[in-house]
Amino acid sequence: MAISSLPSVPDVPEKADRKHRKVEPVFWWMTVPTLVVFTLAIPIPAAIGIFYSFTNYIGVGKWHFLGLANYIAMFTDPQIRQSYIFTIGFSLVTVLAVNVISFLLAVGLTARIRAKVALRTVFVIPMVISGIVIAYVFQFLFSNSLPALGQALGVGWLKESMVTNPHLAWVAVVFVTAWQSIPGTLLIYIAGLMSVPEDVYEAADIDGASKFQQMTRITIPLVFSYVVINTILGFKGYLNAYDIIVGLTNGGPGTSTMSVAMNIVNGLTNGDYAYQMANATIFFIFTLIVSLLQLSLMRGRNK
Amino acid sequence: MAALAAVAMIGAGLAGCSSGGRTKLVFAFNKREAVPFMQQVVDDYNKSQDKVNVVMDTSGLNSTAAGFVRGAPADLLLANFNNQAARYVNQCAVTDLSDTDAAKRVRPDVKALVDGVGKCPGRTSAVPYSIMAAGVIYNKDIFAKYNLQVPKTYDQLLSVSKTLKSNGVAPFFGTFYDGWTVSQGWFDYAAGGSLDLKSFFQSIEKDGANVGPNSSVSYEKDFLEPMNKMMTLAKDYTNPDANSKIYGDGNTAMANGKAAMYLQGPWAFSEISKTNPKANLGTFPLPMTDNPKDLKTAVNVDLGAMIPEQSKHQAEARDFMNYLFQPKIINAYNASQLGFGPLKDSAPETDPRVAGLRPYYEKGKIYAGPSYVIPQAIPIPQLAQSIVLGADPKDVLSTIDADWARFARRQ
């Protein structure tokens, strides 16, 4: 949704005969199958899910209408409340951390340095590894390697595993998610920085602008639309956090790192289908509002 | 169009029944430790006749659940009969098996156990295949080295633990990183060893939506003392790194004699013996009171056979089910997995490692662990884990009460 609205489509000249123009058959060939598959895969199941959120359906067998009981129960459920707080907080922190680190890395990797291409390749490697694999590897590192290191060096706070501390486990989740998603963000920033023409900097040099002024007055304003893309894409992705958390903490310790998406998926297997469909409906409305807010903010800037 | 064709093909693939003239029968079985055994049984069955081709689906309960939702579940389920599988039974989504030969051979007390987990009125929905009795796994060599007897009361258990600790041996090996090991072992044994769970669950199910601080029974009221006793053991008498250890670590540690006791079911033995087949291990029920007569063993219906109503191959599924329940096969299965046979004609379990629990199973001094009975919508593994990691048991138990009432309100 966010991407498609970004490139400003050149205005098609208004023509009186537009209605009568014959539509290319290839248009139908491209849109109809996509539309059919999209409808089958997204809106229809979503509508079915929303329907069942007003019932006590468990995914199989008989069911009856409950009215708003699922929604009322949901708003008093501390576990669901905690999953929203965790998911939103985690998304905000991760978006911030990923964007700051990626931007700084991108600045470094577009500067005149040696082995630029080789370094970029190294930094992009995490992107091609599956999230669940990364999560299990880091789970091992956090619960075995780091405490062993703490033991050997006599560092007290390292001895206890970060992922088993209810107050710190979320930091581990942010760390691993950032580790995996920095490359993608980094690539977009590199593209953005390379699109800034050299002569702007030459002019700034002649005018006596310092490197810091060049960064804040030229680079950041010129690549700002890339910051917007990365923020929107990142935030939307982190709200749906699932695989890394499953592999790293499985929502624990306790329920401290249980994300909204995990609760919804668990509902299907735990016989709480209808209840978690109510959760999914609320979550859908929430992400819709967030996306619309972000879109309107972006439009406001472009104008 | 191409996409439509693809969708149609996927549909056809799901409904596809025949492979080379033989009916394809999907058999869901996901007990990891026993997959090689069961694969052999399936291969033998496929060779023994030419009408049906049984395909084993080991992808787990989640895909079984998804199969039910899609209307295309496996044709025969041989699955852990817990609160999750019970939903299919309670919703009468599986067929009546009361007229099968296997159902008629089930021990009455085991049938009561199955019905306690889930029931569709008037039907025999699930036929038990394997019963697991779980208790404390202990290292006999370590006990002998320090002249320790198997404890029969909570005080004896504490003094055994103190002796071990003062000799530098970890009394219990905790694997608290895996929440299910906490709920299956610590939480279930502590509650089951202290309370009459059968009457507790009867009362709390009746109270339903009214469960809370003022109800006659509640988790907060009845489970608090067992949880406090559990915490004494978990806090003072486990390995110092219990919080970051997982199930696999626990099995390796027990294989190498790194701790004296381990709260796991008999399924852990096959994992332990991969590391050390000679580990000298035994079992006993976790004592939680001061009266040896209160000793009971946790049991669960590790496998039960069910045939979904939605299956289009009812007769074939029953035929394969009868094949599985032949004494030769079911006895060999239970012997290989240290399970107890649920049938009147079952061979007795003779493995010395579970001998410490056998008398309790045979005398019917058994209970179904709360983590198998409480609906899975309440995340007991996570909540039990938060207790052993330091949350106040009273707070966590009142959360369970609130979850219980909330769950009852939306049924």
Contacts between the chains, C-beta under 8 A, distances in Angstrom:
chain1	res1	chain2	res2	distance
A	33	B	1	6.4
A	33	B	2	6.6
A	33	B	3	4.0
A	33	B	4	6.7
A	34	B	3	7.6
A	36	B	3	6.6
A	36	B	4	6.3
A	37	B	3	4.9
A	37	B	7	7.0
A	40	B	7	6.7
A	56	B	410	6.3
A	56	B	411	5.8
A	58	B	87	5.6
A	58	B	91	6.6
A	59	B	65	6.4
A	59	B	68	5.9
A	59	B	69	4.2
A	60	B	68	4.1
A	60	B	69	6.6
A	60	B	87	7.3
A	60	B	88	6.1
A	60	B	91	5.6
A	60	B	93	4.6
A	61	B	88	7.6
A	61	B	91	2.8
A	61	B	92	6.4
A	61	B	93	4.7
A	62	B	91	6.4
A	62	B	92	7.8
A	66	B	410	6.1
A	69	B	409	6.3
A	69	B	410	4.8
A	70	B	410	5.4
A	73	B	406	4.8
A	73	B	409	6.0
A	73	B	410	5.0
A	76	B	406	6.8
A	77	B	403	7.6
A	77	B	406	6.2
A	78	B	399	6.6
A	78	B	402	7.5
A	79	B	379	7.0
A	79	B	403	7.5
A	142	B	244	7.9
A	143	B	177	6.2
A	143	B	244	3.9
A	143	B	245	7.6
A	143	B	246	7.5
A	144	B	244	7.3
A	147	B	241	6.7
A	147	B	244	6.3
A	160	B	243	7.2
A	160	B	244	7.6
A	161	B	177	7.8
A	161	B	241	8.0
A	161	B	243	6.5
A	161	B	244	3.6
A	163	B	177	7.7
A	163	B	244	7.4
A	164	B	176	7.2
A	164	B	177	6.0
A	164	B	243	4.2
A	164	B	244	5.1
A	164	B	389	6.5
A	166	B	386	7.1
A	166	B	389	6.6
A	166	B	390	7.9
A	166	B	391	7.7
A	250	B	179	7.1
A	251	B	379	7.8
A	251	B	382	6.2
A	252	B	177	7.7
A	252	B	179	5.8
A	252	B	382	5.8
A	252	B	385	5.8
A	252	B	386	7.9
A	253	B	243	7.9
A	253	B	385	6.0
A	253	B	386	6.3
A	253	B	389	4.9
A	254	B	382	5.4
A	254	B	383	6.8
A	254	B	385	6.0
A	254	B	386	3.0
A	254	B	389	6.7
A	254	B	391	6.4
A	255	B	379	6.2
A	255	B	382	4.8
A	255	B	383	7.4
A	255	B	386	7.3
A	256	B	386	7.9
A	258	B	379	7.9
A	258	B	382	7.4
A	266	B	379	7.8
A	267	B	377	7.5
A	268	B	62	7.8
A	268	B	65	6.2
A	268	B	66	7.1
A	268	B	69	7.0
A	269	B	61	6.6
A	269	B	62	4.8
A	269	B	65	4.7
A	269	B	84	7.0
A	269	B	376	7.7
A	270	B	84	6.9
A	270	B	375	7.5
A	270	B	376	3.9
A	270	B	377	5.2
A	271	B	83	7.8
A	271	B	84	6.7
A	271	B	87	4.3
A	271	B	375	6.6
A	271	B	376	6.2
A	271	B	377	6.4
A	272	B	375	8.0
A	272	B	376	7.7
A	272	B	377	4.0
A	273	B	69	7.3
A	274	B	410	7.6
A	275	B	377	6.9
A	275	B	410	6.0
